[in-house]
Amino acid sequence: MRHPSFATLASSRHGTTVLLAAAMFGLGVMTDAGLRSAGRGRLADVAPAARLTNAALAPAATRTADPGAHYPADVIRVIDGDTFEARVRVWPGLDLSTKVRLRGIDAAELHARCSGELARAQSARAALETILAEGGVSLAQVGIDKYGGRVDAAVATRNTADVSAALLNGGFARAYGGGKRGTWCG
């Protein structure tokens, strides 16, 4: 079975059902991102530009977006200690491949600036691989990541309710709320 990427899906001719499902997933991502950036959790509190964009695309879907939606996912590969690639089931029979950044944490980078950062990055990546290998991976609170080409999400597995918290508690990552990241060296 072929699993299109977001870019492939946008240019494909799979029919209106597939495009509608992808649009609904995208609207959910946009709505969640707008609600999180507003910080209050009500659509009325979202900035007017975000409200207009969501309303113009599909007013009914925006009103009924389920913030508690969970998307089952199959892990394709672990990229580093806070990012992995997954095949996400956004609709029955529709899987999309995307990179997923774990919400609320920052792990050391494999493109390290010092040997200490590299060692931490390798440990964090191994820890994330171990946790995701538990199976039953699901995404929730899916939003648009600040860097293009991936989504930001709360991730759970069969045995780990909050993967970000597990990595924090294990010392493999630190809390991250956006903005400039600190150094892992010295």
N, C-alpha and C positions, 0 to 999 in steps of 0.2 A: 504494500500500500504506500502510495506517495504522500508525503507530508509537506505541503507548501509552506514557504516562509511568508511573513507578512507582505514582503515586496512582491513575491510571485503571485500571491492571492490577489493583490490589487490589480495586476495586469492580466489575470486569467479570465477564461470564459466559462466558468463552472456553473453559471446560472444564478438566478436571483436568490435562491435559498442559501447558498454558500456565502454570497456577498452580504446578505442580510445578517447571517450569523456572525460574520467577521465584524460588520458594522456595530452590532449589538455589543460584542466584546470590547471593541474600541470605545464605544460610548460609555461602557462601564468603567473602563480605564480613565477616560477623560473626566467623567463625573466624580470618580473617587479622587483623582488628582485635584480637581477643583474644590471639592469639599475639604480635603486635607489642607490645601493651601489657605482656605478661608478660616480653618481652625475651629469651626463651630459645628459642622456636621449638618447644616440645613442648606438646601439649595438656594433659599432666599438670601443667604449671607455670602454667596459666591459673587465675585467681581462681575459687573455687568457684561464685560466682553465674554467671559466664560459662559455666563447664563445665555447670552445670545447665541453663541456657537452651539451649545448643546440643544437649545430649543429649536434652532433652525434645522438641525440634523434630524431629530426625532423627538418631539415634545413628549409623547406618551412614554417612550422608553426611558427618558430622563426622569420622569416622575415616578416610575416604578422600578428604578434600578435597585437591586438587592445588594446592600453593602456586605451582607453575610455570605455572598456567593463563594463557593469553593470550586476550583478547577483542578481536576486530577491531571497529573503530569508524569511523563516518563523521562528520566534523566538521560540525556544523550552523552554529556561529558561535563566534568567539573573543570572550570577555567582557572579559578583561584579560590582563596578562602572565603570569599563572599559573593561569588558569581558562578552560575552554571548555565548550561544550555539544556533546554527541555522541549519536549513535544507536549504541548498543552491541549487538552480536550476542551474546546470552547463550546461545542455543540455536538450532539450525537452524530457520529460519522465525520466530524470536522476537527482535525488536529492541526495545530500551527506550531512551527518551531520558532523559538525565541530565546534570547539570553535573559536570565532572571538574576537580578541583584537582590540579595537578602536585605530586607527593610531594617533600618535602625542600627546597622553595624558597619564597621570598617575593619578589614583585615590587611595585613602587610602585603605589599605588592611583590610578585615574582620578578618584575623588572626592578630589582632592588638597587638602592643607592649604597648599601653597605652589607657586610656579611651577616650582621645580626638581623637585618630586615629579611634577607633571603631565607635564613633559618626559620624565622617566624612565619614567613609566607608559605614555606613548604609544610610546616606543621599544621597551619590553618587549612591548607588545601587537603591534606591527608585526613584531618578531622572532619571536614565537610564531606569528603568522599565516603567515609565510614558512616556518618549519619544518614546521608542520602541512600546508601546501600540497604538501609532498613526496609525500603520500599514503601508503598502507599503514599507517595509524595503528592501533596496538594498545595495549591496557591490560593491565597485570599488577599483581600485588600489590595488588589492589583492596581498599580498606578504607573505613570510614565516616569522613567528614570531621568535624572537631569542630564545624563549623557545619552545621546541618541542611540538607537539600535537595540535597546533592551527595556525590560519593564522592572519595576520595583515591586516587591511583594512580601507578604508574610508567608513563610513556608513551614509546613508541618510534614511529618512522616508517620508511618505506622506507630512508632514508639516514642517519637519526639514531637510534642505539641507545638513547640516554638524553636525552630532551628537556630534563629538568631540568638535567643536567650541561652541555648546550650553552648554555642560558640563563645559567648560572653563569659558564661560561668566557667568554662574550661580554660579561659585565658587565651583563647585563639584569636580574639577580636576585641575591639573596644566600641563603645557606644558612638553612634554617629547620627547627627540630626541635620546634616547638610552643611554647606559652607566649606571653608578651607579645612583640609585634613592635616593633622599633625604629622610630624616625622616619626619614623620607626627606628631611626638611627640615633645613637648616643643620647 
